[in-house]
Amino acid sequence: MFEIINEKVSVLSKYNRETGSVFPAKIKWQGRVYNIKSVSYYHRIREGRTIFHIFHVTDSVLDFKLKLDSETLHWFLMEVTDGN
């Protein structure tokens, strides 16, 4: 299953002061909370003057592609896949 979602979601993120990194820890989507186990891939993209932070994460069952808008600080769930 591979689905394009493109919806705003709630995200609890963690900041590591030693490494200066931020990463999502939990996602709340459609009334359900997903605990993120790991970040598979991270990169930034620029659209005009806005930088978007893209996180590819997993909860060990589903894989999520998240986008953080650095201007508004809104999180978006872009894609969900179960690996099949």
N, C-alpha and C positions, 0 to 999 in steps of 0.2 A: 504494500500500500504506500502510495506517495500522494500527499495532498498539499496543494498550495492554499494557504490559509489567509495571510495578510490581514490579521486582526490585532488590535491593541490588547495587551495582556498585562497582568500584574506580575512583577518580578522582584524577588528579594535577592539582592546582590551582596557580595562580600568584597571587602577591600583588604589587601595585604600590604601593610605599610612598609614591610621590609623589601618587597619586590616592586611595590608601586602598581600592582595589578588589581584589576576589578574583574569579577566574574559572577555570572548568575548562579545562585544556589537553589532557588525554587521558582517555579512558574505556576501561576494560577490561570487556568484556561477552562472555560465552560464549567465553572464550579468545582473543578478538580485541581488538586495541588500535585505537582510533579517535582520530586526531589532530584536535582541534577547531581549526577555522580562524577561527570568529567566534562571538560571542554576538549573537543576533538580538534577544533581549528578556530582560529580567530584572525580576522583581517579588518582593515578599514577601507571604506570607499568614500569618494567625494562626489557630491551632486551639487553643482553650483558652489555656494560658499558653505554648505552644510556637510559635515563629516558624519558618516554613519559607521557605527561599530557593529560588525557582524560576528556572531558567535554561533558555532555549530556545537551543540551539546547533546548529551544523552542521559537518560535516567536508567539505563541498562535494558530497557524494553523498547522505548521509542527514541528516535533521533529528532531533534528540533533545530531549526535555523531561526535565530533571534536577531533582530535589528534594533539597536539603540540609537535614537536620534540625538546627537550631541547638542543640538540647539534647544529642543523642547524637553529633552530627557524622557521622552515617551518610548516605551518598549513595544515592539511588534513581533508577533509570531508569524514568520513568513512561510515556513514549510514544516510538515511533520511526515516522518516515514518510519515504518517498522523494519526496514532493512530488506524487504522483499520487493 
